Amino acid sequence: MNYQQNQCQHIDLIPFNNKFFCKSCGIHMPEDGSIGIKAQNFSFPGYLNPIQNLKKQWNRAVPIGSLPTEYQKQRLSLIDYMIEWSEKLKLSMNSLFLAVQFLDYFVSQKKVDPVQYRLYGATCLMLAAKSIELDERIPFISKLRRYTYLPYSTIDFRRCECQIIKQLNWNLQCTTLIDWAEAVISLGIVYEQEELCQSENVLKEKSTNILQQQNNQQQIKQDVFKEHLENVFKQPSTCPKQINEKVQEQLIKLCISILKDGSYLDKDPAELTVSAIGCARKASGLKNSIPKCLFELLENVEPKFLENLTDHFIKQVKQPTSVLGRAFTTDLDFFSLQNYKHRIA
């Protein structure tokens, strides 16, 4: 991740919803004096009410109905395909999440032949890119056919595109979990004064164990060694930039894991967002999953899925990275797909 920390001094403040935000970078300024940190690419001028904007994003979530049994069986493999396609096409993470949301919604509303799930998945990826990406990044049908190796004609892609757009009522401006997470990140979810979850008992236990191991080799004064350990374990206070970067990385991984899981499609967007942020902070080693100032910023939304997401995050599957990754190698028709590679222009 290309990380550059926001260097704003937060001098000019502006009030929204009885809270103060920096007018220059948009970060939240808690009343208790905590100073939030965030990356430069999440800095936006505070001209609009960020709390109202976040609530509007939650309200623009696409309602997903019950999914067919066959689709539920293939859903993980389909998302693996879409991840690999989006990587090859150099699309953003936002396009990927939106495409999966389009596919989930369409399949829950219309009867689709399971053989054509990939065709609809690739078409949803194109529609999501048209909604989000710059023109030069949009994979039109000719490019989509080359990169996906799917044995379908241009007419087939156009037919699917029209069906999906009509089902969405021509409204492609929807929001996803990754959008909600980025909106909260832009307000600041890590603070300079925070500490890692290293208690005094853990410190003493670690110092005692290491002292016993090295006692025969060299004499180390216990007070000096404990002071060294305290400096090592208090990384957030000395390196807030690294901690904030780690929280962002953990949050992205968690969002992808939730996307692939499929059991959170009908959950409340606000509660799911807060729970994901708390889980990412906890996975990064921060002492408080949701500090008081962050809890008040999100207007006391309860992180009801925090424990479930923590367990889920520990068991998450490693994402495929190669072109012929998990999605291809686990399908029986892998070799049949390769036969079409040279037939598609």
C-alpha positions as CSV (number, residue, x, y, z in Angstrom):
1,M,0.0,0.0,0.0
2,N,1.3,3.4,-1.0
3,Y,0.8,5.1,2.4
4,Q,1.3,8.8,3.0
5,Q,0.1,10.2,6.3
6,N,-2.2,13.3,6.3
7,Q,-0.1,16.3,7.4
8,C,-3.0,18.6,8.1
9,Q,-2.8,20.7,11.3
10,H,-6.6,20.8,11.9
11,I,-6.7,24.5,12.6
12,D,-10.0,25.4,10.9
13,L,-12.9,23.4,12.4
14,I,-16.5,23.1,11.3
15,P,-19.5,21.8,13.3
16,F,-21.9,19.0,12.1
17,N,-24.4,17.1,14.2
18,N,-22.9,18.6,17.4
19,K,-19.5,17.3,16.5
20,F,-16.4,19.1,15.1
21,F,-14.6,18.2,11.9
22,C,-11.5,19.7,10.2
23,K,-12.6,21.9,7.3
24,S,-9.4,21.1,5.4
25,C,-9.1,17.3,5.6
26,G,-12.6,16.3,7.0
27,I,-11.3,14.3,10.0
28,H,-13.3,14.1,13.2
29,M,-12.0,16.1,16.2
30,P,-13.3,14.5,19.4
31,E,-14.1,16.6,22.4
32,D,-11.8,14.6,24.6
33,G,-8.8,16.0,22.7
34,S,-7.9,12.8,20.9
35,I,-6.2,13.4,17.6
36,G,-7.2,11.1,14.7
37,I,-4.8,10.0,12.0
38,K,-5.4,8.8,8.5
39,A,-3.7,8.4,5.1
40,Q,-3.5,11.3,2.7
41,N,-5.7,9.6,0.1
42,F,-8.6,9.7,2.5
43,S,-8.4,13.4,3.1
44,F,-11.4,15.3,1.8
45,P,-12.5,18.9,2.5
46,G,-15.3,19.1,5.1
47,Y,-17.9,21.0,3.1
48,L,-20.7,18.4,3.5
49,N,-22.1,16.9,6.6
50,P,-20.1,13.6,6.9
51,I,-22.6,11.9,9.3
52,Q,-25.5,12.6,7.0
53,N,-23.4,11.4,4.0
54,L,-22.6,8.1,5.8
55,K,-26.3,7.6,6.7
56,K,-27.3,8.2,3.1
57,Q,-24.7,5.6,2.0
58,W,-26.2,3.0,4.4
59,N,-29.7,3.7,3.0
60,R,-28.5,3.1,-0.6
61,A,-27.6,-0.5,0.1
62,V,-29.2,-3.0,-2.4
63,P,-31.7,-5.3,-0.6
64,I,-30.8,-8.9,-1.3
65,G,-33.5,-11.5,-1.2
66,S,-33.1,-15.3,-0.7
67,L,-30.5,-16.8,-3.0
68,P,-31.1,-20.1,-5.0
69,T,-29.4,-23.2,-3.5
70,E,-27.3,-23.8,-6.6
71,Y,-26.1,-20.3,-6.6
72,Q,-25.1,-20.5,-2.9
73,K,-23.0,-23.6,-3.8
74,Q,-21.2,-21.8,-6.6
75,R,-21.0,-18.3,-5.1
76,L,-17.5,-18.6,-3.6
77,S,-16.1,-19.9,-6.8
78,L,-17.8,-17.2,-8.8
79,I,-16.4,-14.5,-6.5
80,D,-12.9,-16.0,-6.9
81,Y,-13.4,-15.7,-10.7
82,M,-14.5,-12.1,-10.3
83,I,-11.5,-11.2,-8.1
84,E,-9.1,-12.6,-10.7
85,W,-10.9,-10.9,-13.5
86,S,-10.8,-7.5,-11.7
87,E,-7.1,-7.9,-10.9
88,K,-6.3,-8.6,-14.6
89,L,-8.5,-5.7,-15.7
90,K,-6.9,-3.5,-13.0
91,L,-10.3,-2.5,-11.6
92,S,-10.7,-1.0,-8.1
93,M,-11.9,-2.9,-5.1
94,N,-15.1,-0.7,-5.1
95,S,-16.0,-2.1,-8.6
96,L,-15.5,-5.6,-7.4
97,F,-17.8,-5.2,-4.4
98,L,-20.4,-3.4,-6.5
99,A,-20.3,-6.2,-9.2
100,V,-20.9,-8.9,-6.6
101,Q,-23.8,-6.9,-5.1
102,F,-25.3,-6.6,-8.6
103,L,-25.0,-10.3,-9.1
104,D,-26.4,-11.2,-5.7
105,Y,-29.4,-9.0,-6.3
106,F,-30.1,-10.1,-9.8
107,V,-29.9,-13.8,-9.0
108,S,-32.2,-13.3,-6.0
109,Q,-34.8,-11.7,-8.2
110,K,-34.6,-13.6,-11.5
111,K,-34.3,-17.2,-12.4
112,V,-30.9,-17.8,-14.0
113,D,-29.4,-20.9,-15.6
114,P,-26.6,-22.0,-13.3
115,V,-24.4,-22.6,-16.4
116,Q,-24.5,-18.9,-17.1
117,Y,-23.6,-17.6,-13.7
118,R,-20.1,-16.7,-14.9
119,L,-21.6,-14.8,-17.9
120,Y,-23.7,-12.7,-15.5
121,G,-20.8,-12.3,-13.1
122,A,-18.6,-10.9,-15.9
123,T,-21.4,-8.6,-17.1
124,C,-21.9,-7.3,-13.6
125,L,-18.2,-6.5,-13.4
126,M,-18.5,-4.5,-16.6
127,L,-21.6,-2.6,-15.3
128,A,-19.9,-1.8,-12.0
129,A,-16.8,-0.5,-13.8
130,K,-19.1,1.7,-16.0
131,S,-20.6,3.1,-12.8
132,I,-17.3,3.8,-11.0
133,E,-14.1,3.6,-13.1
134,L,-12.6,6.2,-15.4
135,D,-13.4,5.7,-19.1
136,E,-9.9,4.2,-19.9
137,R,-10.4,1.5,-17.2
138,I,-13.9,0.3,-18.3
139,P,-13.6,-3.2,-19.8
140,F,-16.1,-3.2,-22.7
141,I,-17.4,-6.4,-24.1
142,S,-14.6,-7.1,-26.6
143,K,-12.0,-6.7,-23.8
144,L,-14.1,-8.6,-21.3
145,R,-14.3,-11.6,-23.6
146,R,-10.6,-11.7,-24.1
147,Y,-9.8,-11.5,-20.4
148,T,-12.5,-13.9,-19.1
149,Y,-12.1,-16.7,-21.7
150,L,-15.9,-17.2,-21.5
151,P,-17.4,-19.0,-24.5
152,Y,-20.1,-16.4,-25.1
153,S,-20.8,-14.0,-28.0
154,T,-21.1,-10.2,-27.9
155,I,-24.9,-10.6,-28.2
156,D,-25.0,-12.8,-25.1
157,F,-23.2,-10.1,-23.1
158,R,-25.5,-7.4,-24.4
159,R,-28.5,-9.4,-23.5
160,C,-27.3,-10.0,-19.9
161,E,-26.4,-6.3,-19.6
162,C,-29.9,-5.2,-20.5
163,Q,-31.5,-7.7,-18.2
164,I,-29.4,-6.6,-15.2
165,I,-29.9,-2.9,-15.8
166,K,-33.7,-3.3,-16.1
167,Q,-33.8,-5.3,-12.9
168,L,-31.9,-2.6,-11.1
169,N,-34.3,0.0,-12.6
170,W,-31.4,1.7,-14.3
171,N,-30.0,2.7,-10.9
172,L,-26.3,1.7,-10.7
173,Q,-25.4,4.2,-7.9
174,C,-25.5,1.7,-5.0
175,T,-23.1,1.5,-2.1
176,T,-21.3,-1.5,-0.6
177,L,-19.4,-2.5,2.5
178,I,-16.1,-1.2,1.2
179,D,-17.7,2.2,0.5
180,W,-19.1,2.4,4.0
181,A,-15.7,1.4,5.5
182,E,-13.8,4.0,3.4
183,A,-16.4,6.7,4.5
184,V,-15.6,6.0,8.2
185,I,-11.9,5.7,7.5
186,S,-12.0,9.3,6.1
187,L,-13.3,10.5,9.5
188,G,-10.4,8.8,11.4
189,I,-10.7,5.4,13.1
190,V,-7.2,5.4,14.8
191,Y,-5.9,7.9,17.3
192,E,-2.4,9.0,18.2
193,Q,-2.8,8.3,22.0
194,E,-3.9,4.7,21.5
195,E,-1.9,1.7,22.8
196,L,-1.6,-2.0,22.0
197,C,-3.3,-4.5,24.2
198,Q,-0.2,-5.3,26.2
199,S,-1.2,-5.5,29.9
200,E,1.3,-5.2,32.8
201,N,0.8,-8.9,33.6
202,V,1.7,-9.9,30.1
203,L,4.8,-7.6,30.2
204,K,6.0,-9.1,33.4
205,E,5.4,-12.6,32.2
206,K,7.4,-12.0,29.0
207,S,10.2,-10.3,30.8
208,T,10.5,-13.1,33.4
209,N,10.6,-15.8,30.7
210,I,13.2,-14.1,28.6
211,L,15.3,-13.3,31.7
212,Q,15.3,-17.0,32.7
213,Q,16.4,-18.0,29.3
214,Q,19.3,-15.6,29.1
215,N,20.4,-15.7,32.8
216,N,23.1,-18.3,32.1
217,Q,24.6,-16.4,29.2
218,Q,24.7,-12.9,30.4
219,Q,23.7,-10.8,33.3
220,I,21.0,-8.3,32.5
221,K,19.5,-6.0,35.1
222,Q,15.8,-6.7,35.4
223,D,14.8,-3.0,35.6
224,V,16.8,-2.2,32.4
225,F,15.3,-5.1,30.5
226,K,11.8,-4.3,31.6
227,E,12.2,-0.8,30.4
228,H,13.4,-2.1,27.1
229,L,10.3,-4.3,26.8
230,E,8.0,-1.4,27.6
231,N,9.5,0.6,24.8
232,V,9.1,-2.3,22.4
233,F,5.5,-3.1,23.2
234,K,4.3,0.6,23.1
235,Q,4.5,0.8,19.3
236,P,1.2,2.7,18.7
237,S,2.4,5.7,20.8
238,T,5.6,5.9,18.8
239,C,4.5,4.7,15.4
240,P,0.8,5.7,14.9
241,K,1.4,5.7,11.1
242,Q,2.2,2.0,11.0
243,I,-0.8,1.1,13.2
244,N,-3.2,3.1,11.1
245,E,-1.8,1.5,8.0
246,K,-2.2,-2.0,9.5
247,V,-5.8,-1.3,10.6
248,Q,-6.7,-0.2,7.0
249,E,-5.1,-3.4,5.6
250,Q,-6.9,-5.6,8.1
251,L,-10.2,-3.8,7.3
252,I,-9.8,-4.4,3.5
253,K,-9.0,-8.1,4.1
254,L,-12.0,-8.4,6.4
255,C,-14.3,-6.7,3.9
256,I,-13.3,-9.2,1.2
257,S,-13.8,-12.1,3.7
258,I,-17.3,-10.8,4.5
259,L,-18.0,-10.4,0.8
260,K,-17.1,-14.0,0.1
261,D,-18.9,-15.4,3.1
262,G,-22.5,-14.4,2.0
263,S,-24.1,-14.8,5.5
264,Y,-24.1,-11.0,6.1
265,L,-26.1,-9.9,3.1
266,D,-29.2,-9.2,5.1
267,K,-27.5,-7.5,8.0
268,D,-28.0,-3.9,9.0
269,P,-25.4,-1.8,7.1
270,A,-24.6,0.5,10.0
271,E,-24.0,-2.4,12.5
272,L,-22.0,-4.4,10.0
273,T,-19.7,-1.4,9.3
274,V,-19.1,-0.6,12.9
275,S,-18.5,-4.3,13.7
276,A,-16.0,-4.6,10.8
277,I,-14.0,-1.6,12.0
278,G,-13.9,-2.9,15.6
279,C,-12.7,-6.3,14.3
280,A,-10.0,-4.7,12.2
281,R,-8.8,-2.6,15.1
282,K,-8.8,-5.7,17.4
283,A,-6.9,-7.7,14.8
284,S,-4.3,-5.0,14.6
285,G,-3.6,-5.2,18.3
286,L,-5.3,-2.1,19.6
287,K,-6.4,-2.1,23.2
288,N,-10.0,-0.9,22.5
289,S,-12.0,-2.3,19.6
290,I,-14.3,0.7,19.6
291,P,-13.0,3.7,21.7
292,K,-15.5,6.0,23.2
293,C,-14.8,8.9,20.8
294,L,-15.3,6.6,17.8
295,F,-18.5,5.1,19.3
296,E,-19.9,8.7,19.8
297,L,-18.9,9.6,16.2
298,L,-21.0,6.8,14.8
299,E,-23.9,7.9,17.0
300,N,-23.8,4.9,19.3
301,V,-24.4,2.2,16.7
302,E,-23.9,-1.2,18.3
303,P,-21.2,-3.5,16.9
304,K,-23.5,-6.6,17.2
305,F,-21.4,-8.8,14.9
306,L,-18.0,-8.0,16.4
307,E,-17.4,-11.4,18.0
308,N,-18.7,-13.3,14.9
309,L,-16.5,-11.3,12.6
310,T,-13.5,-11.9,14.8
311,D,-14.0,-15.6,14.6
312,H,-14.7,-15.5,10.9
313,F,-11.6,-13.4,10.2
314,I,-9.4,-15.9,11.9
315,K,-10.7,-18.7,9.7
316,Q,-10.7,-16.7,6.5
317,V,-9.3,-18.3,3.3
318,K,-6.2,-16.8,1.7
319,Q,-7.2,-14.8,-1.4
320,P,-6.1,-16.1,-4.9
321,T,-3.4,-14.0,-6.5
322,S,-2.3,-15.8,-9.7
323,V,-4.2,-15.7,-13.0
324,L,-4.9,-19.4,-12.8
325,G,-5.8,-19.3,-9.2
326,R,-8.3,-21.1,-6.9
327,A,-11.4,-20.5,-9.0
328,F,-9.9,-22.1,-12.1
329,T,-8.1,-25.0,-10.6
330,T,-11.2,-26.1,-8.5
331,D,-13.5,-26.3,-11.5
332,L,-14.0,-29.5,-13.6
333,D,-14.4,-27.6,-16.8
334,F,-11.0,-25.8,-16.5
335,F,-9.6,-27.5,-19.6
336,S,-12.7,-26.9,-21.6
337,L,-12.3,-23.2,-20.9
338,Q,-8.7,-23.3,-22.2
339,N,-10.0,-24.7,-25.5
340,Y,-12.0,-21.4,-26.0
341,K,-9.0,-19.2,-25.3
342,H,-7.8,-19.2,-29.0
343,R,-11.3,-19.0,-30.4
344,I,-12.3,-15.7,-28.8
345,A,-11.1,-12.6,-30.5
